[in-house]
Amino acid sequence: MSTEIAGGGQVTPTAVRIMESGIRRVLAKVGALSGEPPPAAAKTRIMQVRGQDYYVYALDPGLFEPLVELGDAVEPGTPAALIHPHDTPWREPAIAAFGRAGTVICKRVPGRVERGDCLFHLADDFVP
């Protein structure tokens, strides 16, 4: 059994609490742990990605400066990141913007980007 919690090669106290609670609930569900499982850390939110416009890519190489955080709600045209040119630092940074509305569910971690690197993913609430 394994899980990916928090992402980005980091561990936070909140992520550890969520992971531990989730594993205890799974173990209780399959009968490997006696007693009442702990309550869920948060209500599950089912989301979906419906197309290419849910992604933001670097248009130029450089240093990635994110302007939004995970969980932020954004609108079309919202600036997502600045890409500072590493080879010509006196130039103004390029601005990567969201092409649609949605909730930020994934953010790039490494600071250096090449043209075409994915910077962010958006998602919407799933509607059956």
C-alpha positions in Angstrom: 0.0 0.0 0.0 1.3 3.4 -0.8 0.2 7.0 -1.2 1.4 10.3 -2.5 0.8 13.1 -0.1 1.6 16.8 -0.6 3.9 16.3 -3.6 6.9 18.3 -4.6 9.3 16.2 -2.5 8.1 17.7 0.7 6.3 16.5 3.9 4.2 18.8 6.1 2.6 18.1 9.4 -0.8 18.4 7.8 0.1 15.9 5.1 1.3 13.4 7.6 -2.0 13.7 9.6 -4.1 13.2 6.4 -2.0 10.2 5.4 -2.0 8.6 8.8 -5.8 9.1 9.1 -6.4 7.7 5.6 -4.3 4.6 6.2 -6.0 3.9 9.5 -9.4 4.1 7.8 -8.3 1.7 5.0 -6.9 -0.7 7.5 -10.1 -0.6 9.5 -12.2 -1.1 6.4 -10.3 -4.2 5.4 -10.5 -5.6 8.9 -6.8 -5.3 9.7 -7.3 -2.7 12.5 -9.8 -3.1 15.3 -11.9 -0.3 16.7 -13.5 2.7 15.1 -11.5 4.4 12.3 -10.7 8.1 12.7 -13.0 10.5 10.8 -12.0 11.8 7.4 -9.7 14.8 7.6 -11.8 16.7 5.1 -14.8 16.2 2.8 -13.7 14.6 -0.5 -14.1 16.8 -3.5 -14.5 15.0 -6.8 -13.0 17.1 -9.6 -12.3 16.7 -13.3 -10.0 18.0 -16.0 -11.8 18.3 -19.3 -9.3 19.6 -21.9 -6.0 21.1 -22.9 -7.1 24.5 -21.7 -6.9 23.3 -18.1 -3.1 23.5 -18.3 -0.6 26.4 -18.3 2.7 26.0 -20.0 5.9 28.1 -20.0 6.2 30.1 -23.2 9.9 30.9 -22.6 12.8 29.4 -20.7 13.8 31.0 -17.4 13.1 31.1 -13.7 9.5 30.3 -12.7 7.8 32.6 -10.2 4.3 31.3 -9.3 1.7 33.9 -8.7 -1.1 31.6 -7.4 -1.3 28.8 -4.8 -2.9 25.4 -4.8 -6.6 25.6 -4.2 -6.9 29.1 -5.6 -9.9 29.8 -7.8 -8.9 31.6 -11.0 -10.6 33.2 -14.0 -9.6 33.4 -17.6 -6.7 35.8 -18.0 -5.5 35.6 -14.4 -1.7 35.8 -14.3 -0.4 32.4 -13.3 3.4 33.0 -13.2 6.2 35.2 -14.3 9.1 33.6 -16.2 12.2 35.6 -15.6 14.8 35.2 -18.4 17.9 33.7 -16.9 20.2 34.6 -19.8 19.0 38.3 -20.1 17.9 39.3 -16.6 17.4 42.9 -17.6 14.4 41.9 -19.8 10.9 42.0 -18.4 9.6 38.6 -17.4 7.1 36.8 -19.6 3.6 36.4 -18.1 1.9 33.0 -18.2 -1.9 33.3 -17.7 -4.8 30.9 -17.2 -6.9 30.4 -20.3 -10.0 29.4 -18.4 -11.7 29.5 -15.0 -11.0 26.7 -12.5 -9.3 25.6 -9.3 -5.6 25.2 -9.2 -4.9 21.6 -8.4 -1.2 21.2 -9.4 1.8 23.5 -9.4 5.2 22.9 -10.7 8.0 22.7 -8.1 11.3 23.2 -9.8 12.2 26.8 -10.3 13.9 26.6 -13.7 11.7 26.0 -16.7 12.1 25.4 -20.4 9.6 26.4 -23.1 6.7 24.0 -23.0 7.1 22.9 -19.3 3.8 22.5 -17.6 3.4 25.1 -14.8 -0.2 24.5 -13.5 -3.2 22.2 -13.8 -6.8 23.4 -13.2 -9.9 21.3 -12.5 -13.6 21.8 -12.0 -16.0 20.1 -9.7 -17.3 16.9 -11.3 -20.9 17.1 -12.5 -22.3 13.7 -13.6 
